[in-house]
Amino acid sequence: MTGGRLEGRVAVVTGAASGIGAAMARRFVAEGASVVVADVMAAAARSVADELGGRAVAVAADVTSEDDVAGAVERAVTEFGGLDVMVNNAAVMGATGSITNLVLADVERTVAVILGGAVLGMKHAARVMIPRRRGVILTISSPAGVVGGVGPHAYSAAKAAVLGLTRSVAAELRPHGIRVNAIIPGAIVTAMTADIVTGDPDDLEGAASALGADAPIGRPGYPSDIAAAAAYLASDDAAFVTGHAMAVDAGYTTIAGPSPFATGDHAEAGMMLGPVRTS
């Protein structure tokens, strides 16, 4: 694809060596952007960048390190001339266990990656974008940040915090022409979900089968679904959208289940008035 919605734009995507991050990097390049593929897994990041060609470069970056995040942003400026889109995608499942058994150091590390990484990404993206009076910042949250019981405690708390951070920073940066939004992916077929569902991070087919078995929309979600949403939010098609959390989850966080009042005995038109009281 040439002449896409992101033609001439420059993006940094953290956690871009695999899964959703790699899919976003690929979609952005396909839409005409140049991309800094930032990831703590340096070799895998280089592989993705090599695949994408001359409009992508790899940067080794641990999002808990301010120097690393600042360096990824600076690489975008020096290599491609600026920064138009910052995607805070890097995350870990992190600390697990009962609330009575959580190890505080593990919790702090989880929060440092998910929330701290988003803070640093927003900080250094804004530093470059404010003088230019334009830009888009996207952060990946999770249904665990909206619905209880679908993620570890620290992960859920950090992903919820990302949503609050998105709204707060959107309010600050709106007067500078910078849009700040979040994406809430549903159950997506990635190495992380494969590891959780099948015990093997390489078993993507097994993960797709397991996730698809109960998928309310008839199939599991794929990284390309999230990449499509990110491309929209990063583009001028979303020029009037900021402070928003877009759920790309087949309705998981907004639809409790199938409607019992439009099927079966209730399929035909009617009226339910409740019990009639005479006294």
C-alpha beads as a LAMMPS data file, in Angstrom:
LAMMPS data file: protein, C-alpha beads

279 atoms
278 bonds

1 atom types
1 bond types

-500.0 500.0 xlo xhi
-500.0 500.0 ylo yhi
-500.0 500.0 zlo zhi

Masses

1 110.0

Atoms # bond

1 1 1 0.000 0.000 0.000
2 1 1 1.280 3.456 -0.884
3 1 1 -0.291 6.828 -0.309
4 1 1 -2.015 5.549 2.833
5 1 1 -3.569 7.496 5.677
6 1 1 -0.224 7.852 7.453
7 1 1 1.850 8.889 4.460
8 1 1 4.925 10.852 5.583
9 1 1 4.242 10.373 9.307
10 1 1 6.728 9.073 11.846
11 1 1 5.795 6.654 14.640
12 1 1 7.445 5.005 17.625
13 1 1 5.891 1.716 18.747
14 1 1 7.105 0.142 21.979
15 1 1 6.884 -3.602 22.447
16 1 1 6.967 -3.838 18.667
17 1 1 9.074 -6.981 18.310
18 1 1 6.064 -9.309 18.321
19 1 1 2.305 -9.627 18.609
20 1 1 0.173 -6.514 18.610
21 1 1 3.173 -4.169 18.517
22 1 1 4.663 -5.821 15.433
23 1 1 1.251 -5.791 13.734
24 1 1 0.914 -2.061 14.378
25 1 1 4.396 -1.400 13.016
26 1 1 3.540 -3.357 9.866
27 1 1 0.207 -1.586 9.396
28 1 1 1.753 1.852 9.926
29 1 1 4.425 1.197 7.298
30 1 1 1.769 -0.155 4.940
31 1 1 -0.163 3.079 5.484
32 1 1 2.895 5.156 4.537
33 1 1 4.569 5.874 7.879
34 1 1 8.151 5.426 9.015
35 1 1 8.445 3.490 12.257
36 1 1 10.874 3.068 15.132
37 1 1 10.471 -0.535 16.288
38 1 1 11.309 -0.299 19.992
39 1 1 11.569 -3.369 22.191
40 1 1 13.647 -4.822 25.013
41 1 1 14.080 -7.871 22.745
42 1 1 16.651 -6.228 20.492
43 1 1 17.218 -9.092 18.059
44 1 1 13.498 -9.616 17.470
45 1 1 13.032 -5.863 16.987
46 1 1 15.782 -5.870 14.349
47 1 1 14.061 -8.762 12.588
48 1 1 10.787 -6.838 12.356
49 1 1 12.567 -3.683 11.177
50 1 1 14.523 -5.629 8.548
51 1 1 11.265 -7.138 7.305
52 1 1 9.740 -3.676 6.940
53 1 1 12.654 -2.217 4.991
54 1 1 14.016 1.303 4.785
55 1 1 11.126 2.998 6.557
56 1 1 11.751 1.135 9.810
57 1 1 14.596 1.071 12.313
58 1 1 15.004 -0.977 15.468
59 1 1 15.887 0.401 18.879
60 1 1 16.598 -1.635 22.003
61 1 1 14.427 -0.070 24.689
62 1 1 13.319 -1.039 28.184
63 1 1 10.295 1.174 28.842
64 1 1 11.112 1.356 32.554
65 1 1 14.282 3.286 31.596
66 1 1 13.695 6.959 30.886
67 1 1 16.938 7.129 28.914
68 1 1 15.772 4.277 26.688
69 1 1 12.349 5.800 26.017
70 1 1 13.850 9.227 25.374
71 1 1 16.370 7.564 23.071
72 1 1 13.646 5.861 21.023
73 1 1 11.900 9.200 20.531
74 1 1 15.183 10.890 19.659
75 1 1 15.912 8.164 17.100
76 1 1 12.620 8.989 15.376
77 1 1 13.629 12.638 15.193
78 1 1 17.166 12.045 13.958
79 1 1 16.356 9.184 11.570
80 1 1 13.050 10.354 10.123
81 1 1 12.778 14.044 11.008
82 1 1 10.148 14.134 13.740
83 1 1 7.486 12.273 15.660
84 1 1 3.801 12.172 14.766
85 1 1 2.578 9.039 16.534
86 1 1 3.677 7.477 19.827
87 1 1 2.275 4.049 20.724
88 1 1 2.795 2.826 24.290
89 1 1 2.271 -0.879 23.801
90 1 1 4.969 -2.638 25.852
91 1 1 3.560 -4.678 28.741
92 1 1 3.978 -7.777 30.879
93 1 1 1.418 -9.918 32.654
94 1 1 3.632 -9.405 35.665
95 1 1 2.905 -10.271 39.278
96 1 1 0.511 -13.145 39.869
97 1 1 -1.023 -14.688 42.953
98 1 1 -3.670 -14.057 45.567
99 1 1 -3.823 -10.576 47.079
100 1 1 -2.606 -12.212 50.301
101 1 1 0.473 -13.587 48.543
102 1 1 1.550 -10.806 46.185
103 1 1 5.204 -9.806 46.316
104 1 1 5.467 -6.018 46.370
105 1 1 8.636 -5.942 44.268
106 1 1 6.817 -7.894 41.538
107 1 1 3.869 -5.509 41.719
108 1 1 6.167 -2.504 41.435
109 1 1 7.899 -3.996 38.394
110 1 1 4.539 -4.680 36.728
111 1 1 3.365 -1.122 37.330
112 1 1 6.719 0.258 36.175
113 1 1 6.404 -1.454 32.798
114 1 1 2.706 -0.832 32.096
115 1 1 1.980 2.511 33.759
116 1 1 5.498 3.892 34.084
117 1 1 6.255 3.013 30.463
118 1 1 3.136 4.869 29.346
119 1 1 4.047 7.906 31.450
120 1 1 7.548 8.030 29.953
121 1 1 6.238 7.525 26.438
122 1 1 3.730 10.342 26.833
123 1 1 6.315 12.618 28.454
124 1 1 8.913 12.335 25.735
125 1 1 6.418 12.263 22.881
126 1 1 4.805 15.444 24.190
127 1 1 8.211 17.091 24.477
128 1 1 8.628 16.727 20.712
129 1 1 4.996 17.209 19.692
130 1 1 4.109 20.360 21.657
131 1 1 6.380 22.703 19.677
132 1 1 4.984 21.233 16.435
133 1 1 1.388 21.604 17.705
134 1 1 0.328 18.219 16.409
135 1 1 0.630 14.535 17.195
136 1 1 -1.124 11.410 18.380
137 1 1 -0.382 9.331 21.475
138 1 1 -1.930 5.887 21.800
139 1 1 -1.668 3.525 24.760
140 1 1 -2.767 -0.098 24.886
141 1 1 -4.958 -0.987 27.859
142 1 1 -6.898 -4.221 28.466
143 1 1 -10.349 -5.520 29.386
144 1 1 -8.676 -6.308 32.723
145 1 1 -8.594 -2.565 33.312
146 1 1 -12.384 -2.420 32.920
147 1 1 -13.765 -5.782 34.097
148 1 1 -12.794 -7.617 37.264
149 1 1 -11.519 -11.153 37.301
150 1 1 -9.906 -11.327 33.854
151 1 1 -6.309 -10.496 34.721
152 1 1 -3.787 -10.580 37.576
153 1 1 -4.302 -7.900 40.226
154 1 1 -1.306 -5.693 39.463
155 1 1 -1.811 -5.996 35.706
156 1 1 -5.496 -5.077 36.061
157 1 1 -4.715 -2.081 38.258
158 1 1 -2.004 -0.804 35.921
159 1 1 -4.184 -1.214 32.832
160 1 1 -6.998 0.681 34.583
161 1 1 -4.526 3.414 35.518
162 1 1 -3.532 3.725 31.862
163 1 1 -7.125 4.700 31.050
164 1 1 -7.154 7.413 33.715
165 1 1 -3.769 8.649 32.536
166 1 1 -5.032 8.801 28.951
167 1 1 -7.975 11.019 29.889
168 1 1 -5.862 13.272 32.093
169 1 1 -3.090 13.793 29.547
170 1 1 -5.642 14.246 26.753
171 1 1 -7.057 17.196 28.683
172 1 1 -3.615 18.774 29.017
173 1 1 -2.471 18.242 25.446
174 1 1 -5.702 19.008 23.601
175 1 1 -4.932 22.761 23.398
176 1 1 -1.609 21.870 21.758
177 1 1 -3.281 19.965 18.927
178 1 1 -2.225 16.586 20.316
179 1 1 -4.743 13.747 20.558
180 1 1 -4.379 11.114 23.287
181 1 1 -6.388 7.882 23.128
182 1 1 -6.309 4.293 24.350
183 1 1 -7.186 0.954 22.813
184 1 1 -8.697 -1.928 24.777
185 1 1 -7.937 -5.156 22.906
186 1 1 -10.018 -8.209 23.602
187 1 1 -8.632 -11.743 23.651
188 1 1 -6.064 -11.545 20.861
189 1 1 -4.063 -14.424 19.409
190 1 1 -0.497 -13.570 20.445
191 1 1 2.429 -15.377 22.018
192 1 1 1.375 -13.998 25.416
193 1 1 -2.153 -15.367 25.172
194 1 1 -0.882 -18.636 23.696
195 1 1 1.371 -19.054 26.719
196 1 1 -1.579 -18.449 29.054
197 1 1 -4.080 -20.610 27.180
198 1 1 -1.917 -23.503 25.960
199 1 1 1.282 -23.212 27.987
200 1 1 3.280 -22.778 24.766
201 1 1 3.921 -19.234 23.471
202 1 1 4.579 -20.628 19.987
203 1 1 1.255 -22.461 19.740
204 1 1 -0.700 -19.708 18.012
205 1 1 -2.982 -22.202 16.271
206 1 1 -3.882 -23.765 19.604
207 1 1 -4.566 -20.332 21.055
208 1 1 -6.741 -19.387 18.093
209 1 1 -8.733 -22.603 18.486
210 1 1 -9.174 -22.117 22.232
211 1 1 -10.118 -18.454 21.995
212 1 1 -12.362 -19.030 19.007
213 1 1 -14.351 -21.773 20.718
214 1 1 -16.208 -19.300 22.916
215 1 1 -15.777 -16.182 20.757
216 1 1 -19.078 -14.262 20.713
217 1 1 -18.405 -12.918 17.226
218 1 1 -17.503 -16.289 15.738
219 1 1 -13.720 -15.957 15.653
220 1 1 -10.860 -14.881 17.911
221 1 1 -9.214 -11.498 17.661
222 1 1 -5.927 -11.059 15.843
223 1 1 -3.144 -8.460 16.128
224 1 1 -4.252 -7.081 12.769
225 1 1 -7.597 -6.094 14.334
226 1 1 -5.810 -3.896 16.853
227 1 1 -3.452 -2.554 14.203
228 1 1 -6.437 -1.449 12.130
229 1 1 -7.858 0.471 15.092
230 1 1 -4.472 2.058 15.788
231 1 1 -4.113 3.143 12.153
232 1 1 -7.513 4.821 12.333
233 1 1 -6.802 6.620 15.606
234 1 1 -3.367 7.720 14.352
235 1 1 -4.815 9.134 11.157
236 1 1 -6.713 12.298 10.300
237 1 1 -9.860 10.177 10.044
238 1 1 -9.882 10.393 13.862
239 1 1 -9.097 14.114 13.984
240 1 1 -12.063 14.762 16.315
241 1 1 -11.307 11.876 18.690
242 1 1 -9.340 12.399 21.899
243 1 1 -9.572 11.209 25.487
244 1 1 -11.259 8.070 24.196
245 1 1 -10.763 4.384 25.023
246 1 1 -11.662 2.310 21.977
247 1 1 -12.651 -1.257 22.818
248 1 1 -11.693 -3.696 20.066
249 1 1 -13.010 -6.778 21.828
250 1 1 -16.123 -8.072 20.037
251 1 1 -18.214 -6.351 22.695
252 1 1 -16.647 -8.231 25.617
253 1 1 -16.503 -5.219 27.930
254 1 1 -19.867 -3.747 26.904
255 1 1 -22.165 -6.679 26.122
256 1 1 -22.839 -9.031 29.020
257 1 1 -24.041 -11.836 26.756
258 1 1 -26.623 -12.757 24.135
259 1 1 -29.944 -10.977 24.462
260 1 1 -32.558 -13.251 26.118
261 1 1 -35.319 -10.809 25.187
262 1 1 -34.919 -11.040 21.410
263 1 1 -34.683 -14.803 20.959
264 1 1 -36.633 -17.955 21.809
265 1 1 -40.000 -17.244 23.440
266 1 1 -39.337 -13.506 23.147
267 1 1 -38.485 -13.448 19.443
268 1 1 -41.906 -12.145 18.494
269 1 1 -42.979 -8.585 19.233
270 1 1 -44.745 -8.152 22.551
271 1 1 -44.997 -6.167 25.763
272 1 1 -43.937 -7.158 29.266
273 1 1 -45.890 -5.130 31.805
274 1 1 -45.024 -6.978 34.969
275 1 1 -47.485 -8.229 37.606
276 1 1 -50.820 -6.454 37.828
277 1 1 -51.591 -5.299 41.378
278 1 1 -55.187 -4.719 42.391
279 1 1 -54.671 -3.613 45.968

Bonds

1 1 1 2
2 1 2 3
3 1 3 4
4 1 4 5
5 1 5 6
6 1 6 7
7 1 7 8
8 1 8 9
9 1 9 10
10 1 10 11
11 1 11 12
12 1 12 13
13 1 13 14
14 1 14 15
15 1 15 16
16 1 16 17
17 1 17 18
18 1 18 19
19 1 19 20
20 1 20 21
21 1 21 22
22 1 22 23
23 1 23 24
24 1 24 25
25 1 25 26
26 1 26 27
27 1 27 28
28 1 28 29
29 1 29 30
30 1 30 31
31 1 31 32
32 1 32 33
33 1 33 34
34 1 34 35
35 1 35 36
36 1 36 37
37 1 37 38
38 1 38 39
39 1 39 40
40 1 40 41
41 1 41 42
42 1 42 43
43 1 43 44
44 1 44 45
45 1 45 46
46 1 46 47
47 1 47 48
48 1 48 49
49 1 49 50
50 1 50 51
51 1 51 52
52 1 52 53
53 1 53 54
54 1 54 55
55 1 55 56
56 1 56 57
57 1 57 58
58 1 58 59
59 1 59 60
60 1 60 61
61 1 61 62
62 1 62 63
63 1 63 64
64 1 64 65
65 1 65 66
66 1 66 67
67 1 67 68
68 1 68 69
69 1 69 70
70 1 70 71
71 1 71 72
72 1 72 73
73 1 73 74
74 1 74 75
75 1 75 76
76 1 76 77
77 1 77 78
78 1 78 79
79 1 79 80
80 1 80 81
81 1 81 82
82 1 82 83
83 1 83 84
84 1 84 85
85 1 85 86
86 1 86 87
87 1 87 88
88 1 88 89
89 1 89 90
90 1 90 91
91 1 91 92
92 1 92 93
93 1 93 94
94 1 94 95
95 1 95 96
96 1 96 97
97 1 97 98
98 1 98 99
99 1 99 100
100 1 100 101
101 1 101 102
102 1 102 103
103 1 103 104
104 1 104 105
105 1 105 106
106 1 106 107
107 1 107 108
108 1 108 109
109 1 109 110
110 1 110 111
111 1 111 112
112 1 112 113
113 1 113 114
114 1 114 115
115 1 115 116
116 1 116 117
117 1 117 118
118 1 118 119
119 1 119 120
120 1 120 121
121 1 121 122
122 1 122 123
123 1 123 124
124 1 124 125
125 1 125 126
126 1 126 127
127 1 127 128
128 1 128 129
129 1 129 130
130 1 130 131
131 1 131 132
132 1 132 133
133 1 133 134
134 1 134 135
135 1 135 136
136 1 136 137
137 1 137 138
138 1 138 139
139 1 139 140
140 1 140 141
141 1 141 142
142 1 142 143
143 1 143 144
144 1 144 145
145 1 145 146
146 1 146 147
147 1 147 148
148 1 148 149
149 1 149 150
150 1 150 151
151 1 151 152
152 1 152 153
153 1 153 154
154 1 154 155
155 1 155 156
156 1 156 157
157 1 157 158
158 1 158 159
159 1 159 160
160 1 160 161
161 1 161 162
162 1 162 163
163 1 163 164
164 1 164 165
165 1 165 166
166 1 166 167
167 1 167 168
168 1 168 169
169 1 169 170
170 1 170 171
171 1 171 172
172 1 172 173
173 1 173 174
174 1 174 175
175 1 175 176
176 1 176 177
177 1 177 178
178 1 178 179
179 1 179 180
180 1 180 181
181 1 181 182
182 1 182 183
183 1 183 184
184 1 184 185
185 1 185 186
186 1 186 187
187 1 187 188
188 1 188 189
189 1 189 190
190 1 190 191
191 1 191 192
192 1 192 193
193 1 193 194
194 1 194 195
195 1 195 196
196 1 196 197
197 1 197 198
198 1 198 199
199 1 199 200
200 1 200 201
201 1 201 202
202 1 202 203
203 1 203 204
204 1 204 205
205 1 205 206
206 1 206 207
207 1 207 208
208 1 208 209
209 1 209 210
210 1 210 211
211 1 211 212
212 1 212 213
213 1 213 214
214 1 214 215
215 1 215 216
216 1 216 217
217 1 217 218
218 1 218 219
219 1 219 220
220 1 220 221
221 1 221 222
222 1 222 223
223 1 223 224
224 1 224 225
225 1 225 226
226 1 226 227
227 1 227 228
228 1 228 229
229 1 229 230
230 1 230 231
231 1 231 232
232 1 232 233
233 1 233 234
234 1 234 235
235 1 235 236
236 1 236 237
237 1 237 238
238 1 238 239
239 1 239 240
240 1 240 241
241 1 241 242
242 1 242 243
243 1 243 244
244 1 244 245
245 1 245 246
246 1 246 247
247 1 247 248
248 1 248 249
249 1 249 250
250 1 250 251
251 1 251 252
252 1 252 253
253 1 253 254
254 1 254 255
255 1 255 256
256 1 256 257
257 1 257 258
258 1 258 259
259 1 259 260
260 1 260 261
261 1 261 262
262 1 262 263
263 1 263 264
264 1 264 265
265 1 265 266
266 1 266 267
267 1 267 268
268 1 268 269
269 1 269 270
270 1 270 271
271 1 271 272
272 1 272 273
273 1 273 274
274 1 274 275
275 1 275 276
276 1 276 277
277 1 277 278
278 1 278 279
